[in-house]
Amino acid sequence: MQSGHATSAAPDPAFWSAQRILLTGHTGFKGAWMSLWLERLGATVAGVSLPPEYDPSLFALLEPFDRATSRHVDIRDQAALRSAIDEFDPTIAIHFAAQSLVRRSYAAPAQTFETNVIGTVNFLEALRGRLSLRAALVVTTDKVYRNIEDGRAFREDDPLAGHDPYSASKAATELVVSCWNGSFFHERAVPLVSARAGNVIGGGDWAADRIVPDIWRAHRSGKPLLLRYPQATRPWQHVLEPLAGYLRYLECAAHRTPGSVPHALNFGPPANDVLTVAQLAEAMQTALGTSVAWEADSAPKPIEMKTLALDSSLATATLGWRPKLTSRDAIEWTAAWYGDFASGRSPRELCNEQISRYEALP
Ligand SMILES: NC(=O)c1ccc[n+]([C@@H]2O[C@H](COP(=O)([O-])OP(=O)(O)OC[C@H]3O[C@@H](n4cnc5c(N)ncnc54)[C@H](O)[C@@H]3O)[C@@H](O)[C@H]2O)c1
């Protein structure tokens, strides 16, 4: 197995164990992994989300958490969100909650904008002026950039845009963060930052319309795997890579005065470690030992970008963060997780093992 490109700073338990973390979107894919990692670091966590949408749900499988409470609150409900945040009085706030699926955003554009844009406004309004708050992070996506399909890796100061409702809503979320930074958060010198990560893969994702869950479902059912854009390239990365970046970003933001860490950072794989959707599917199928082939989906489909890449050199320069796993490693780790889960191993044990293994990488 190839792994590691250079040393990357690990999260500091001494910092995290002293924090009260508000985590929105804790019942989702990234949120479940993050909840477990924060628990290992000794943090006290309050999760605010809708109930898990899928069955199985990684978050439900990882419960119970020792130092985490879980509240079901719709972030579009400003009063309910404010009350949950007031009650918990966080020192660190992390905003994952979102309508995160491109295809669903075509079916429900208004709900996507309400959740992603107004939900972020509500989150920031509830945090504004809170005396205990040391730093806040809003997670958007690699899809916030104006993509002219020239294959160039995006840098943080590239223009924002978004063709589909999901991407546009996340670009609008970036404008909200920038506005609340300039208009409100600077007054109390609380760092408010945004992070743009690539397409994450990892064990325990069962969302609809995502490549890894689709591969796993095809593998289990024996039905052909349908790929919408087999030749499209994406910045695939293991879920632990951006999570490590978010933790590091928040630590640095909380320790420094605002302005000494950038307001926005990319967290992607190396620009030369790019696979097409078909290559990812084939590598994952080989790792799973599946005999099911993939087929190009001929049904009408919404437009999705063909190329997408992130330049994460600013995160490396400012935080010392860098990817530890190649895309092939990420695929192997993911396939191993699903395979072990299917043979009856505990999801908590599997996630804990992978987090330990990840932390031990240079
Ligand atoms: N998964 C990826 O590949 C990827 C890539 C780039 C960025 N992101 C972003 O990272 C974040 C987390 O992604 P994920 O893959 O875990 O998403 P997910 O869809 O698995 O989880 C979404 C979470 O948001 C919550 N949520 C949705 N609508 C809500 C509402 N109205 N009120 C309260 N909670 C609500 C859900 O309950 C869930 O906890 C999202 O902001 C997403 O846009 C994800």
The ligand as an ORCA input file, in Angstrom:
! r2SCAN-3c Opt
* xyz 0 1
  N     -20.005     13.745      0.807
  C     -19.238     14.454     -0.028
  O     -18.613     13.911     -0.954
  C     -19.091     15.944      0.154
  C     -18.195     16.626     -0.678
  C     -18.017     17.996     -0.510
  C     -18.748     18.658      0.466
  N     -19.633     17.982      1.255
  C     -20.367     18.742      2.281
  O     -20.017     18.226      3.563
  C     -21.138     18.325      4.433
  C     -21.463     16.957      5.018
  O     -21.689     16.065      3.926
  P     -22.243     14.588      4.128
  O     -21.733     13.778      3.011
  O     -22.008     14.140      5.507
  O     -23.823     14.835      3.921
  P     -25.043     13.920      4.320
  O     -26.092     14.161      3.278
  O     -24.603     12.519      4.573
  O     -25.557     14.520      5.699
  C     -26.258     15.733      5.740
  C     -26.530     16.096      7.185
  O     -27.236     17.355      7.188
  C     -28.424     17.215      7.960
  N     -29.478     18.069      7.424
  C     -29.932     18.120      6.147
  N     -30.949     19.012      6.079
  C     -31.107     19.519      7.344
  C     -31.989     20.459      7.923
  N     -32.909     21.100      7.196
  N     -31.878     20.706      9.264
  C     -30.948     20.075     10.016
  N     -30.084     19.178      9.514
  C     -30.174     18.914      8.193
  C     -28.790     15.741      7.852
  O     -29.679     15.378      8.930
  C     -27.418     15.090      7.929
  O     -27.031     15.015      9.282
  C     -22.273     18.928      3.622
  O     -22.297     20.309      3.849
  C     -21.864     18.625      2.191
  O     -22.437     19.542      1.278
  C     -19.815     16.626      1.128
*
